[in-house]
Amino acid sequence: MSLSRKRRKELTRLRKSADELWSNQQEVLDRANEIAREAGRQAGVLTREEVVPRVRQGYEQYLLPGVHATQDFAGGVRHQVTDKVLPGIGTALGTVMSVGDIAKDARIAALNRVRFQKPVIVEKQGLGAGTYIAIGVGIAAAAGVAYAIWQTFRADDELWVSEDESLLDSPIEKSTDI
């Protein structure tokens, strides 16, 4: 395939231009890699200097008290379970086992064969004197409350004291009898 001289020159210029573009791209990529490495280093420094102390402060201020409270709560629950619940369960199981042992005892079986008498039932009598006294005291108390309410709401003009202006202007005498 034979190319004209003009086409060869154009191809040569195009090849040089492509090589130059390729080398420029390599330089740009190298520079971008350098910038990315520097940005990563700066991000690490910023993280150590700014982010880590803030996270540590937030942890100590907000999360750590909750952790301690949870640990204290768990300790209290453990204390309650070991000191109160488990001994109660042990006592209940012991009681059940002792009842089972008693039920198997031959002496108890002999007691079951004995017939007991019917329990004596006391019949209620009429109202006693205390009942009538209590009813009388209740009626008297209700009458006292009714009288107090009636005295409170009745309209009595004599109970109201009118202000007399002549009494307001007179000097008050002080008593020195102490």
LUMSE-874846 format. One line per 8 residues: number of its first residue (from 1); their letters; for each residue x, y, z of C-alpha. Coordinates in nm, 2 decimals. Each point is the difference from the previous one (the first is absolute). Last residue first. Layout:
# LUMSE-874846
NUM = a = X,Y,Z; ...
# end
This chain:
# LUMSE-874846
178 = idtskeip = -4.82,4.39,12.81; -0.25,0.27,0.07; 0.11,0.28,-0.23; -0.33,0.01,-0.20; 0.00,0.19,-0.32; -0.29,0.22,-0.09; -0.09,0.00,-0.36; -0.07,0.34,-0.14
170 = sdllsede = -0.35,0.07,-0.14; -0.04,0.04,-0.38; -0.10,-0.36,-0.07; -0.26,-0.01,0.27; -0.18,0.31,-0.15; -0.01,-0.18,-0.34; -0.22,-0.28,0.13; 0.05,-0.32,-0.20
162 = svwledda = -0.30,-0.22,0.02; 0.03,-0.32,0.19; -0.19,-0.30,-0.15; -0.13,-0.25,0.24; -0.32,0.19,0.07; -0.11,-0.04,-0.36; -0.04,-0.37,0.03; -0.04,-0.20,-0.32
154 = rftqwiay = 0.06,-0.37,0.07; 0.28,-0.17,-0.19; 0.25,-0.07,0.27; -0.25,-0.07,0.28; -0.18,-0.26,-0.22; 0.33,-0.16,-0.08; 0.10,-0.02,0.37; -0.35,-0.14,0.08
146 = avgaaaai = 0.03,-0.27,-0.26; 0.35,-0.10,0.12; -0.13,-0.03,0.36; -0.30,-0.21,-0.11; 0.23,-0.24,-0.19; 0.22,-0.03,0.31; -0.31,-0.07,0.22; -0.13,-0.26,-0.25
138 = gvgiaiyt = 0.34,-0.18,0.00; 0.02,0.00,0.38; -0.35,-0.15,0.02; 0.09,-0.27,-0.26; 0.32,-0.09,0.20; -0.20,-0.02,0.32; -0.25,-0.23,-0.16; 0.27,-0.23,-0.13
130 = gaglgqke = 0.18,-0.01,0.33; -0.33,-0.11,0.17; -0.01,-0.31,-0.21; -0.18,-0.08,-0.32; -0.14,-0.35,-0.02; 0.19,-0.32,0.05; 0.23,-0.17,-0.24; 0.03,-0.37,0.01
122 = vivpkqfr = 0.32,-0.15,0.13; 0.11,-0.29,-0.22; 0.17,-0.29,0.19; 0.23,-0.19,-0.23; -0.12,-0.35,-0.10; 0.19,-0.27,0.19; 0.31,-0.15,-0.13; 0.03,-0.35,-0.13
114 = vrnlaair = 0.33,-0.17,0.05; 0.13,-0.17,-0.32; 0.19,0.30,-0.10; 0.20,-0.01,0.32; 0.12,-0.35,-0.09; 0.13,0.12,-0.33; 0.19,0.28,0.18; 0.17,-0.26,0.22
106 = adkaidgv = 0.10,-0.20,-0.31; 0.21,0.28,-0.14; -0.03,0.04,-0.38; -0.19,0.32,0.03; 0.27,0.13,0.24; 0.27,-0.06,-0.25; -0.19,0.18,-0.28; -0.07,0.29,0.23
98 = smvtglat = 0.38,0.00,0.07; 0.07,0.01,-0.37; -0.24,0.29,-0.06; 0.15,0.19,0.29; 0.35,-0.05,-0.12; -0.10,0.12,-0.35; -0.16,0.31,0.15; 0.30,0.07,0.21
90 = gigplvkd = 0.24,-0.04,-0.29; -0.22,0.23,-0.22; 0.01,0.26,0.28; 0.37,-0.04,0.04; 0.04,0.05,-0.38; -0.23,0.31,-0.01; 0.15,0.20,0.29; 0.37,0.01,0.02
82 = tvqhrvgg = 0.11,-0.15,-0.33; -0.28,0.16,-0.21; 0.00,0.34,0.18; 0.38,0.02,-0.01; 0.01,-0.09,-0.37; -0.27,0.26,-0.07; 0.20,0.26,0.19; 0.32,-0.09,-0.19
74 = afdqtahv = -0.19,0.02,-0.33; -0.13,0.35,0.10; 0.35,0.11,0.10; 0.13,-0.13,-0.34; -0.28,0.18,-0.19; 0.07,0.32,0.19; 0.37,-0.03,-0.07; -0.07,-0.06,-0.37
66 = gpllyqey = -0.24,0.29,-0.01; 0.26,0.23,0.17; 0.25,-0.12,-0.26; -0.21,0.08,-0.30; -0.07,0.38,0.03; 0.30,0.18,0.15; 0.28,-0.26,-0.02; -0.11,-0.11,-0.35
58 = gqrvrpvv = -0.05,0.36,-0.12; 0.35,0.10,0.14; 0.16,-0.30,-0.17; -0.18,0.08,-0.33; 0.11,0.36,0.03; 0.36,-0.10,0.08; 0.01,-0.24,-0.29; -0.14,0.24,-0.25
50 = eertlvga = 0.23,0.30,0.05; 0.37,-0.09,0.03; 0.01,-0.36,-0.10; -0.27,0.04,-0.28; 0.16,0.32,-0.13; 0.34,-0.18,-0.02; -0.15,-0.30,-0.18; -0.19,0.24,-0.24
42 = qrgaerai = 0.32,0.19,-0.07; 0.18,-0.33,-0.09; -0.29,-0.10,-0.22; 0.00,0.34,-0.17; 0.38,-0.02,-0.05; -0.04,-0.35,-0.16; -0.29,0.13,-0.22; 0.21,0.30,-0.11
34 = enardlve = 0.29,-0.22,-0.09; -0.22,-0.23,-0.19; -0.16,0.30,-0.19; 0.35,0.12,-0.09; 0.09,-0.34,-0.14; -0.33,-0.01,-0.19; 0.06,0.34,-0.14; 0.36,-0.09,-0.10
26 = qqnswled = -0.13,-0.32,-0.17; -0.27,0.20,-0.18; 0.27,0.24,-0.13; 0.21,-0.29,-0.11; -0.30,-0.15,-0.19; -0.09,0.34,-0.15; 0.36,0.04,-0.12; -0.01,-0.35,-0.15
18 = askrlrtl = -0.34,0.07,-0.17; 0.13,0.33,-0.14; 0.32,-0.17,-0.12; -0.22,-0.27,-0.16; -0.23,0.26,-0.16; 0.30,0.19,-0.13; 0.14,-0.32,-0.15; -0.34,-0.09,-0.14
10 = ekrrkrsl = -0.03,0.35,-0.16; 0.35,-0.03,-0.14; -0.08,-0.34,-0.14; -0.32,0.13,-0.16; 0.18,0.28,-0.17; 0.26,-0.24,-0.13; -0.26,-0.22,-0.15; -0.05,-0.33,0.15
2 = sm = 0.09,-0.33,-0.15; -0.16,-0.32,0.11
# end
